[in-house]
Amino acid sequence: MSSLRSILSILWQEKVTNLEALYRARSTSIETMILKTQLWWTSHVIRVEQDSIPRQLSEYSMKRCSSINEARGRRKAAAAVTLASLASSLTVDALVDQN
């Protein structure tokens, strides 16, 4: 973040938040970048063949998480939030408007 602030010529005395610096740079938040990468990886794993190692690991981890959540008594509906809905709801404009 400090390199972005130096590129934008933001001094520390200005007390500009990280979200405002990202907004000025017309960039997305780190959370959004991570969610987009996770969404890209998930779509990649879905497209690969059934016997590929990433697909097998993904299916194993989903089964394991599902069984752990059921053992803890969590509802399936609560775990049904998709990465796509999270990524679409996390924009810099929405985060800046909240502050």
N, C-alpha and C positions, 0 to 999 in steps of 0.2 A: 504494500500500500504506500510505503514511503516513496518508492520510485514513481508511482502514479502522481503523487502529490508534487514531486519535483518537476515532472513533465508539465503539469498544469500550473506550475508556479504558485502553489498554495503554501503560504507561510504558516507556521504553527501558531502564531499570534492570532490568526483569523478564526481559529476554533471551528474549523469545518469538519463535520462528521464524515465517517467513511462512506456512508450512503450518499451524502451530498457530493463527495468527490467522485464516486462511481457515476452519479447522475450527470455531473459536469462532463465526464469523459464519455458519456453515452455508452456506458458499459453495463453489464449485468452483474448481479451480486455473486459472490463465491458460491453460496448455496444453490443458486440457479445453475451455475456452471457445473457443479457436481451432479445435480439432478439430471441435467441434460446428458452428461456423460453416462450416468447410470441408465437412463432411458435408452441411449444409443446402444450400450452393451447388452441390455435386455433384449432389444429388438434383434441384435446380431445373434444372440444365443438362440432365439426362437427360430431364426432362419437356417441355422446350421443343422447338419444331419443328427439323427437320434443318437448315434453311437459316438459322437464327438465328446471329448473330455469336458469342455465347458458346459455342454448341455446336461451331461450326467451329473456334474457337480451342482448345477443350478437346480435340477429336479430333486437331488438328494437334500440340498439345504432347504428347499421349500417344504418337502415332506417332513423334515426334522423340525422346522419352525412351526409347522401346522400341528404336529403332535405335541410339541411343548406347550403351545398356546391352548390346545384342548385340555391338556393335563392341568393347566393352571386355571381353567374355567373361563377363558376369554371367548367372547363371541366371534364368530367368523365374519360377521358384517363389519366389525371394527377393524379387522385386518384387511379389508377389501379395498383400501385406498390405493389407487394406482399412481405410479410415478408420473404419468402423463398429466393427471389432474393437479398434482403438486407442482410440477414444472410450469403449467399454464397459470397457476395462481400466484407464483412468485415472480413478480416483475419489479424492477427498480422503482417504477412510478408508484406501484401499490405500497411498497415499503416506505418510500419517502412520504407519501400521503398519510401513513399511519403515525409518523413522528411529528 
